[in-house]
């Protein structure tokens, strides 16, 4: 494989890795938006359950009938259970995000390493081209001098 073909192949690999990194960044951004929604949901549910007061009635309200108090207690218990479920889901989601961030960092590192290898090959190729060009110029100068002095 020639140096030019190697450079072309490396350039293609770098572009593929860049696309992979961008795709992973997009997925992580979506996961962050989902995390924010989970967090807001947990906060709203907690506020909703706490806002009903200790006996299932708003502060300063008159005493509720036993059936209504039981109903309010069940409501509060269900809201707390839902908030706990959301907290668990949020923790699982955050763990998934941590794994995704690790994979993104690894993909970014692979892309950067390939970029450095590509850069090294390009510099070496440019130097070789420059040497070849100088050699041609030297040969032309030598031939010109020999023709002039012959």
C-alpha positions in Angstrom: 0.0 0.0 0.0 1.4 3.4 -0.9 1.8 6.2 1.5 -1.0 8.2 -0.2 -3.4 5.2 0.1 -2.4 4.8 3.7 -3.2 8.5 4.3 -6.5 8.2 2.5 -7.5 5.1 4.6 -6.5 6.8 7.8 -8.5 9.9 6.9 -11.5 7.7 6.3 -11.1 6.0 9.6 -10.7 9.4 11.4 -14.0 10.6 9.8 -15.8 7.3 10.8 -14.5 7.7 14.4 -15.6 11.4 14.4 -19.1 10.4 13.2 -19.2 7.7 16.0 -18.2 10.3 18.6 -20.8 12.7 17.3 -23.5 10.0 17.5 -22.5 9.1 21.0 -22.5 12.8 22.1 -26.0 13.1 20.6 -27.2 10.0 22.5 -25.6 11.3 25.7 -27.4 14.6 25.3 -30.7 12.8 24.9 -30.0 10.8 28.0 -29.2 14.0 29.9 -32.6 15.4 28.8 -34.3 12.3 30.1 -32.4 12.5 33.4 -33.5 16.1 33.8 -37.1 15.0 33.2 -36.8 12.2 35.7 -35.4 14.6 38.3 -38.2 17.1 37.7 -40.8 14.3 38.0 -39.4 13.1 41.3 -39.3 16.6 42.7 -42.9 17.3 41.6 -44.2 14.0 43.0 -42.4 14.6 46.3 -43.8 18.1 46.5 -47.3 16.8 45.6 -47.2 14.1 48.4 -45.7 16.5 51.0 -48.2 19.2 50.1 -51.1 17.2 51.2 -50.1 17.5 54.9 -49.5 14.9 57.5 -53.1 13.6 57.7 -53.8 13.8 54.0 -55.4 17.2 54.3 -54.1 20.8 53.6 -52.9 22.7 56.6 -55.6 24.7 58.4 -58.4 22.6 56.9 -61.1 21.1 59.1 -61.0 17.4 60.0 -61.9 15.0 57.2 -64.3 12.1 57.4 -62.6 8.8 58.1 -63.3 7.5 54.6 -61.9 10.6 53.0 -58.9 10.5 55.3 -58.2 6.9 54.3 -58.6 7.9 50.7 -56.1 10.8 51.1 -53.7 8.5 53.0 -53.9 6.0 50.2 -53.3 8.8 47.6 -50.3 10.0 49.5 -48.9 6.5 49.9 -49.3 5.9 46.1 -47.6 9.2 45.2 -44.7 8.4 47.5 -44.4 4.9 45.9 -44.4 6.4 42.4 -41.8 8.9 43.5 -39.6 6.0 44.8 -40.1 4.1 41.5 -39.0 7.2 39.7 -36.0 7.6 42.0 -35.0 4.0 41.2 -35.4 4.5 37.5 -33.4 7.7 37.8 -30.5 5.9 39.5 -30.5 3.2 36.8 -30.6 5.9 34.1 -27.7 7.7 35.7 -25.7 4.5 35.9 -26.5 3.9 32.2 -25.3 7.5 31.5 -22.0 6.8 33.3 -21.4 3.8 31.1 -22.3 5.9 28.0 -19.9 8.6 29.1 -17.1 6.1 29.5 -17.7 4.7 26.1 -17.8 8.2 24.7 -14.4 9.0 26.3 -13.0 5.8 24.8 -14.3 6.6 21.4 -12.9 10.1 21.6 -9.5 8.8 22.6 -9.5 6.3 19.7 -10.4 9.1 17.3 -7.7 11.4 18.7 -5.1 8.6 18.4 -6.0 7.9 14.8 -5.9 11.6 14.1 -2.3 11.8 15.5 -1.3 8.8 13.4 -2.8 10.4 10.3 -1.0 13.6 11.0 2.3 11.8 11.4 1.8 10.0 8.1 0.9 13.3 6.4 4.0 15.0 7.7 6.2 12.1 6.6 4.6 12.1 3.2 5.1 15.8 2.8 8.7 15.5 3.8 9.2 12.7 1.2 7.6 14.9 -1.5 9.8 17.8 -0.5 13.0 15.7 -0.6 12.0 14.3 -4.1 11.3 17.9 -5.3 14.7 19.1 -4.0 16.5 16.2 -5.6 14.9 17.0 -8.9 15.9 20.7 -8.6 19.4 19.7 -7.6 19.7 17.4 -10.7 18.4 20.1 -13.0 20.9 22.6 -11.5 23.7 20.1 -11.9 22.8 19.4 -15.5 22.5 23.1 -16.2 26.0 23.8 -14.6 27.5 20.9 -16.6 26.0 22.1 -19.8 27.3 25.6 -19.1 30.8 24.5 -18.3 31.1 21.9 -21.1 
